[in-house]
Amino acid sequence: MDPLRQFLANPVTLGVAGMPWWAQISSDGTITTSDDERSLGFHVAAEDRWHHGSQESGVRQTRRDGVPVVETRMRVPNGDIVQTVFATAHRGGMVIIDFYNDSPLPVAIGIDRGDVIIESVAAVGSVAGVDLGSEAVSISLGHHANTRVALVPFGMSADPSWFDGAPTADSVVAGWKSIVDRAGRMDLPPGVSGSSVADAIVAARCAWLLGELVDPTDDPVSALLEWDQLCRMGERAELLVDDVAHAVETVARKKLPGAAMAFDAAERILRAANESRAAGDVREISDRLAERIAVRSDSLATAVRTFEERLAAPKGSTAVILAEGLPADWSLQPIEVFHLPASATATVSYAMRWHGLRPAIVWEVEGGVVALRSPELDPNWESSEAKGETLLAHTAEAVET
């Protein structure tokens, strides 16, 4: 399985960077906390019967914009019950579960843990018709209404007032995006080859921010790529200098697959840390070894970087835009890319629009001088200008109507 698809098949970690307490949500909406490994299931009493997320076929789940704000929909007669779950640092750390009744009739939400905080205490009742455990309660939820519950670290005393000032799901999405987009934003055509991959890359970056990192002893190539992503999102590069040096030495000595992109990542980190001499040494090692080492390794980090390089690939003093050309389902679709690496110090942003059947590109390079090329779309185009626009020679196939 492709590393990005395999990663997305795993339960989603819900947490806040730097906070040791966290939770995970499975594909059926079941939430498990890290401190006691107890679960909170997704249970709904509709007009026909009790519905349990772990047993229902009509359960669909998405991550909002790729970040760890997870929406799970359970089908009930004539509609859905929507569970939206996210973590916040509010009050020292909470996992908030918002239930919304997107159906025409009232339902009851079954809560099978006794240690949750319930916002709408007046709506709480007993559970009838199913055994959800001795601590179970139900929460009445009217048509197009919502209610919230929360989980907090084991042993912490909390009450409904903790919801005062708590962020919304939308604000949490915006907060995550403001961080991960520093590493490069990709607004791509819809579908499995475009926006779905971009969201998966956002999800991977969020996981790395939450500490889901490889052991550099086991996989120094992926470690260098993950550290590069973290630095691009604002982590302090100078704290990684020694670790980067050890990882580079291991990759070079063992001639590991993926060395070229790993060396590029190491050089970016060292330049960001103002370690110019060390960065030059890494460039010398890369020039001497990288072309003789297998290009690919199959890991989440290399899959992310490989896709980024399809959009903007640093090649010495140049950066190649859309090095493999346009996928068939991107043709005649707008594309926007922001702040992807174009060299060890520079980034490139560009937007592509269509003038009839030909693509026009508008670009901006920041942080250094780089020559841009796109030989698959126009073999004669090259520019070292920091900003510009041009109409490329590529001609798309006309869409039959």
ROLUMSE-590017 format. One line per field, with one value per residue (C-alpha): x, y, z; chain; residue number from 1. Coordinates in steps of 0.001 Angstrom, whole numbers, plus 500000, padded with zeros to 6 digits. Layout:
BEGIN
c1 c(X, ...)
c2 c(Y, ...)
c3 c(Z, ...)
chain c(A, ...)
n c(NUM, ...)
//
This chain:
BEGIN
c1 c(500000, 501153, 502681, 500261, 497211, 498559, 499084, 495531, 494151, 495508, 493489, 493837, 495819, 494124, 496427, 498209, 501895, 503983, 501165, 501838, 498136, 496346, 493540, 492927, 489778, 489137, 487285, 483994, 484134, 485387, 487707, 490444, 492518, 496205, 496116, 493703, 492968, 489238, 487056, 484090, 481893, 479630, 476051, 472783, 469165, 467095, 463389, 464039, 466690, 470054, 472909, 476500, 479412, 481394, 478575, 477137, 477948, 476693, 479612, 481852, 484793, 486882, 489638, 488790, 491323, 493678, 494179, 493279, 489718, 487738, 484154, 482350, 478855, 476495, 473452, 470058, 466596, 466395, 469721, 472987, 474283, 477586, 480335, 483186, 486194, 489295, 491862, 492564, 494984, 492060, 492126, 495350, 494050, 490627, 489240, 485928, 483246, 480506, 477349, 475063, 471677, 471455, 468165, 464492, 463701, 465146, 467633, 469509, 473291, 474549, 477556, 479261, 481868, 481142, 484087, 483032, 482082, 478588, 477767, 473958, 473331, 469578, 469319, 470862, 468733, 468975, 469675, 466871, 466846, 470568, 473357, 476116, 477547, 476760, 478013, 476067, 473760, 471915, 471735, 468616, 469413, 466718, 466433, 469364, 470652, 474095, 475598, 479147, 480924, 484610, 487303, 490090, 493192, 492481, 491865, 491373, 488353, 486235, 482686, 480543, 482064, 485173, 483389, 483394, 485891, 486703, 487570, 485301, 486241, 486640, 489127, 491135, 491279, 492491, 495129, 496542, 496539, 498385, 501249, 501392, 501006, 504370, 505943, 504162, 500523, 499049, 495629, 495192, 492393, 489898, 490418, 492754, 495762, 495322, 493459, 493287, 497073, 497456, 495185, 497162, 500371, 498756, 497756, 501326, 502744, 500271, 501316, 504976, 504128, 502467, 505673, 504911, 508483, 510664, 513684, 516694, 518728, 516287, 515520, 517842, 516532, 512971, 514245, 516028, 512938, 510672, 513040, 513111, 509309, 509316, 511829, 509796, 506824, 508785, 510784, 514247, 516800, 519783, 518493, 518827, 522372, 524045, 521238, 521399, 525167, 524816, 521992, 523901, 526928, 524790, 523030, 526372, 528156, 525348, 524453, 520762, 518004, 516556, 519924, 519589, 516413, 517749, 520940, 518851, 516760, 519893, 521335, 518108, 518141, 521799, 521358, 518397, 520622, 523332, 525718, 527114, 530254, 528349, 525780, 528586, 530009, 526612, 526365, 529812, 528783, 525575, 527370, 529826, 527443, 523780, 523697, 525129, 522474, 518945, 516554, 513523, 512714, 509160, 508268, 505696, 508301, 509756, 506241, 505463, 508691, 508352, 504954, 506277, 509050, 506477, 505268, 508661, 511907, 515212, 517942, 521146, 520705, 517321, 513901, 511671, 507947, 505684, 508650, 506414, 503973, 500274, 498242, 495348, 492753, 494611, 494364, 492374, 492143, 493600, 496647, 498178, 501371, 502905, 506391, 507722, 511518, 513248, 516811, 518559, 517348, 514733, 511051, 508792, 505099, 503134, 499629, 498544, 495474, 494282, 494012, 491951, 493919, 497264, 498462, 499675, 501942, 502493, 505400, 507376, 510728, 511817, 515030, 517511, 518108, 516751, 516146, 512700, 512033, 509156, 510455, 507358, 505094, 507471, 511035, 512052, 510936, 513395, 513428, 515670, 513354, 512072, 508552, 506885, 504259, 504234, 502079, 503540, 503679, 501783, 498406, 495759, 493424, 490065, 487220, 484476, 480971)
c2 c(500000, 503552, 505055, 507999, 505742, 503401, 506332, 507601, 504147, 504444, 505917, 509703, 511107, 514057, 516206, 519495, 519919, 519621, 518136, 514544, 513630, 512686, 510594, 508594, 508232, 505162, 505060, 504204, 507247, 505436, 507625, 506185, 508278, 507698, 507795, 504949, 503401, 503508, 504176, 506426, 504886, 506564, 505505, 507022, 506132, 507128, 506532, 503004, 501583, 502092, 502697, 501905, 503257, 500055, 498040, 500369, 500293, 503854, 505524, 507925, 509873, 512801, 515012, 518680, 520083, 517251, 518443, 516407, 517724, 514618, 514516, 511168, 510820, 508034, 507432, 507379, 507529, 510529, 512037, 511849, 512351, 514205, 513785, 516307, 515658, 517731, 518439, 521845, 523254, 525059, 524557, 522575, 520091, 518794, 516593, 518093, 515972, 517940, 516064, 517616, 516202, 516556, 514655, 515721, 513969, 514120, 511470, 510507, 510297, 507423, 508203, 505044, 506662, 508305, 510686, 512946, 516596, 517213, 520753, 520411, 518830, 519489, 517180, 514192, 511111, 507391, 504844, 502499, 499645, 498875, 498041, 500651, 499927, 500977, 504549, 505220, 508201, 509615, 513187, 514367, 516090, 517834, 518371, 520467, 520942, 520253, 519388, 518977, 516631, 516562, 514249, 515494, 513770, 511012, 512276, 515924, 517579, 519458, 520755, 522273, 525721, 524401, 524887, 528662, 530160, 526811, 527106, 525942, 523276, 525972, 527937, 524786, 523983, 527510, 527248, 524006, 525326, 528496, 526292, 523505, 525891, 527451, 524315, 524931, 525093, 523273, 524159, 521433, 520111, 517850, 514110, 511353, 512762, 516346, 517719, 514315, 514016, 517617, 516865, 513691, 515736, 518145, 515152, 513820, 517204, 517404, 513946, 515011, 518130, 515830, 513826, 510847, 510776, 507898, 506801, 508330, 505249, 503055, 505410, 508422, 509335, 509784, 511497, 514172, 514737, 514979, 517423, 519530, 519679, 520664, 523450, 524723, 524877, 526989, 524602, 525897, 524476, 525139, 522532, 519813, 520441, 517545, 515118, 516165, 515599, 512074, 511215, 512524, 510461, 507303, 507912, 508522, 505581, 503106, 504671, 504486, 504874, 508356, 509911, 512797, 514213, 513503, 515472, 518318, 518350, 518364, 521276, 523282, 522675, 523643, 526801, 527767, 527215, 529471, 526514, 527459, 525341, 522210, 522883, 523131, 519815, 518175, 519620, 518204, 514767, 514903, 515887, 513042, 510251, 510917, 510029, 506581, 505727, 504456, 507373, 506048, 504623, 503779, 505735, 508356, 511131, 510223, 509949, 513462, 514911, 513065, 514659, 518097, 517650, 516883, 520447, 522125, 520156, 521842, 520901, 522701, 526353, 525707, 524554, 522548, 523267, 520246, 518077, 515171, 517376, 517693, 514657, 514161, 515192, 518461, 519714, 522962, 523139, 525991, 525199, 527218, 526359, 528435, 528415, 525029, 524617, 525816, 525534, 525217, 528706, 529793, 529003, 529287, 530121, 529956, 529934, 528428, 529565, 528701, 530996, 528820, 525576, 527060, 527462, 530821, 530800, 533598, 533041, 534496, 533287, 534314, 533738, 533408, 533499, 530453, 529815, 528358, 525890, 523657, 521491, 519291, 522290, 524550, 523374, 526892, 528722, 529661, 532648, 533874, 536759, 536872, 537609, 537248, 535688, 533991, 531954, 528461, 526570, 523483, 522980, 520911, 518609, 520197, 518779, 517322, 518528)
c3 c(500000, 499265, 502465, 502448, 502084, 504756, 507112, 506555, 507394, 510954, 513854, 514028, 516955, 518651, 520722, 521134, 520292, 523445, 525565, 526714, 527025, 523841, 522381, 519239, 517164, 515042, 511738, 513504, 515813, 518917, 521022, 523237, 525639, 526288, 530081, 530829, 527413, 528079, 525061, 524345, 521683, 519140, 520065, 518835, 519648, 516602, 515908, 514645, 516993, 518637, 516189, 517205, 515194, 515610, 514006, 511364, 507663, 507183, 508972, 507018, 508356, 507162, 508566, 508203, 505696, 506673, 510264, 513397, 513575, 512701, 511461, 511645, 510172, 511192, 509014, 510769, 509176, 506812, 507842, 509757, 513259, 512981, 515581, 515365, 517613, 518301, 521003, 522475, 525033, 526701, 530485, 530208, 527660, 526567, 523831, 522746, 521066, 519311, 518272, 515638, 514639, 510860, 510671, 510913, 514213, 517750, 518859, 522001, 522201, 524332, 526547, 527792, 530072, 533390, 533423, 530540, 530988, 529604, 528525, 528441, 531839, 531612, 528599, 530402, 531058, 531559, 528840, 527772, 525313, 525287, 527731, 527498, 530944, 534492, 534021, 530823, 530302, 527324, 526025, 524193, 520903, 518876, 515134, 513823, 517381, 518774, 522136, 523390, 525766, 526662, 527943, 530210, 531629, 534135, 537667, 536662, 538261, 535730, 535215, 532420, 533026, 531272, 527958, 528551, 526129, 524510, 520806, 518024, 515521, 512866, 514977, 515719, 511994, 511297, 514031, 512679, 509118, 510125, 511332, 508738, 505795, 506694, 505223, 501925, 500912, 497928, 496504, 493908, 491694, 493487, 493405, 494515, 492623, 493827, 496834, 498542, 498494, 499686, 502666, 503409, 503477, 505945, 508084, 508055, 509064, 511958, 513128, 513094, 515105, 517649, 517976, 515728, 514417, 513280, 515281, 513465, 514329, 512404, 509502, 509254, 505781, 507046, 510187, 508148, 506005, 509056, 510802, 507642, 507640, 511329, 510703, 507775, 510175, 512648, 514845, 515810, 513380, 515673, 518137, 515497, 514254, 516088, 515221, 511571, 511471, 512866, 510467, 507438, 508420, 508663, 505336, 503582, 505180, 504460, 501080, 501977, 499350, 499312, 500154, 497674, 499194, 502698, 501985, 500536, 503718, 505885, 503946, 504369, 508135, 508467, 506373, 508567, 511625, 510093, 509918, 506495, 506690, 507704, 504985, 502427, 503627, 503152, 499640, 498822, 500135, 498107, 494897, 495386, 496438, 495766, 492067, 492826, 495449, 494840, 494526, 496379, 499763, 500760, 503860, 504757, 504796, 501394, 499917, 501149, 499815, 496487, 495930, 496873, 494318, 491628, 492169, 492664, 492439, 493392, 490898, 491830, 490873, 489245, 490359, 488049, 488116, 487526, 486611, 485542, 483666, 484448, 485479, 483090, 485680, 486447, 482879, 482559, 486374, 488490, 490647, 493472, 495354, 498127, 499697, 498638, 498701, 495537, 496913, 500263, 501211, 498672, 498310, 495298, 495053, 491845, 490463, 487176, 485268, 481785, 478795, 476543, 476258, 477385, 480990, 482282, 485330, 487861, 490266, 493148, 494528, 498018, 499968, 497101, 493361, 491535, 487854, 487257, 484453, 483373, 480521, 480419, 479848, 477916, 477139, 476070, 479199, 481959, 484281, 487090, 487912, 491491, 490238, 486896, 484721, 481362, 479018, 478647, 475373, 476585, 474910, 476646, 474812, 474171, 476257, 474105, 474923)
chain c(A, A, A, A, A, A, A, A, A, A, A, A, A, A, A, A, A, A, A, A, A, A, A, A, A, A, A, A, A, A, A, A, A, A, A, A, A, A, A, A, A, A, A, A, A, A, A, A, A, A, A, A, A, A, A, A, A, A, A, A, A, A, A, A, A, A, A, A, A, A, A, A, A, A, A, A, A, A, A, A, A, A, A, A, A, A, A, A, A, A, A, A, A, A, A, A, A, A, A, A, A, A, A, A, A, A, A, A, A, A, A, A, A, A, A, A, A, A, A, A, A, A, A, A, A, A, A, A, A, A, A, A, A, A, A, A, A, A, A, A, A, A, A, A, A, A, A, A, A, A, A, A, A, A, A, A, A, A, A, A, A, A, A, A, A, A, A, A, A, A, A, A, A, A, A, A, A, A, A, A, A, A, A, A, A, A, A, A, A, A, A, A, A, A, A, A, A, A, A, A, A, A, A, A, A, A, A, A, A, A, A, A, A, A, A, A, A, A, A, A, A, A, A, A, A, A, A, A, A, A, A, A, A, A, A, A, A, A, A, A, A, A, A, A, A, A, A, A, A, A, A, A, A, A, A, A, A, A, A, A, A, A, A, A, A, A, A, A, A, A, A, A, A, A, A, A, A, A, A, A, A, A, A, A, A, A, A, A, A, A, A, A, A, A, A, A, A, A, A, A, A, A, A, A, A, A, A, A, A, A, A, A, A, A, A, A, A, A, A, A, A, A, A, A, A, A, A, A, A, A, A, A, A, A, A, A, A, A, A, A, A, A, A, A, A, A, A, A, A, A, A, A, A, A, A, A, A, A, A, A, A, A, A, A, A, A, A, A, A, A, A, A, A, A, A, A, A, A, A, A, A, A, A, A, A, A, A, A, A, A, A, A, A, A, A, A, A, A, A, A, A)
n c(1, 2, 3, 4, 5, 6, 7, 8, 9, 10, 11, 12, 13, 14, 15, 16, 17, 18, 19, 20, 21, 22, 23, 24, 25, 26, 27, 28, 29, 30, 31, 32, 33, 34, 35, 36, 37, 38, 39, 40, 41, 42, 43, 44, 45, 46, 47, 48, 49, 50, 51, 52, 53, 54, 55, 56, 57, 58, 59, 60, 61, 62, 63, 64, 65, 66, 67, 68, 69, 70, 71, 72, 73, 74, 75, 76, 77, 78, 79, 80, 81, 82, 83, 84, 85, 86, 87, 88, 89, 90, 91, 92, 93, 94, 95, 96, 97, 98, 99, 100, 101, 102, 103, 104, 105, 106, 107, 108, 109, 110, 111, 112, 113, 114, 115, 116, 117, 118, 119, 120, 121, 122, 123, 124, 125, 126, 127, 128, 129, 130, 131, 132, 133, 134, 135, 136, 137, 138, 139, 140, 141, 142, 143, 144, 145, 146, 147, 148, 149, 150, 151, 152, 153, 154, 155, 156, 157, 158, 159, 160, 161, 162, 163, 164, 165, 166, 167, 168, 169, 170, 171, 172, 173, 174, 175, 176, 177, 178, 179, 180, 181, 182, 183, 184, 185, 186, 187, 188, 189, 190, 191, 192, 193, 194, 195, 196, 197, 198, 199, 200, 201, 202, 203, 204, 205, 206, 207, 208, 209, 210, 211, 212, 213, 214, 215, 216, 217, 218, 219, 220, 221, 222, 223, 224, 225, 226, 227, 228, 229, 230, 231, 232, 233, 234, 235, 236, 237, 238, 239, 240, 241, 242, 243, 244, 245, 246, 247, 248, 249, 250, 251, 252, 253, 254, 255, 256, 257, 258, 259, 260, 261, 262, 263, 264, 265, 266, 267, 268, 269, 270, 271, 272, 273, 274, 275, 276, 277, 278, 279, 280, 281, 282, 283, 284, 285, 286, 287, 288, 289, 290, 291, 292, 293, 294, 295, 296, 297, 298, 299, 300, 301, 302, 303, 304, 305, 306, 307, 308, 309, 310, 311, 312, 313, 314, 315, 316, 317, 318, 319, 320, 321, 322, 323, 324, 325, 326, 327, 328, 329, 330, 331, 332, 333, 334, 335, 336, 337, 338, 339, 340, 341, 342, 343, 344, 345, 346, 347, 348, 349, 350, 351, 352, 353, 354, 355, 356, 357, 358, 359, 360, 361, 362, 363, 364, 365, 366, 367, 368, 369, 370, 371, 372, 373, 374, 375, 376, 377, 378, 379, 380, 381, 382, 383, 384, 385, 386, 387, 388, 389, 390, 391, 392, 393, 394, 395, 396, 397, 398, 399, 400, 401)
//
